[in-house]
Amino acid sequence: MQKSKTNKIRRHIAVAILILGIIFALYVAIWVMLIGSIMAACAAFDAGALTAKLVGTTVLKVLFAGPVFTAISYGFLIIARLIAK
């Protein structure tokens, strides 16, 4: 009886970690890398301070937002799987 209770608690903790990991990955990929960098480029354009470096970093952040989301999600998935075992 005790072992099944422990496994059930471990599964609940693993699911919670997985959900938090996906939320964190979405925050980093969408807000920090996409919206944040585009808003910074727009603010620099409005201020007349838009540089090639800022445009380049914005393009790279937008391109790498998907792989960063995938890497963070898989990292939390691995942690959740280790806890659930």
Steps between C-alpha positions, in 0.01 A plus 500: 500500500776742590686444172197584285441816701861603451481434126180701475660797679809474280282503187313807622827681571633397158188632324522827695867542404419425136218756494719763668779424253273549201370827645857617562604398147206688352590809703863496389428420135201723442541790739876537543622391159217603267298783646776650714755519222251632245379764746860605568564535127180704459596727789847550353346579161268758658795656683710505185761272654443185296832333418598202291607316815153543653333382180733199484442398860125540454503278192710237680272504805195453281666216310616320814178541700365165381814297577530668840139406579571142394821476703342637818194279461709188445717589798199517727360184339818312588483627858135400527574152363781453751270597785216278379717185494 
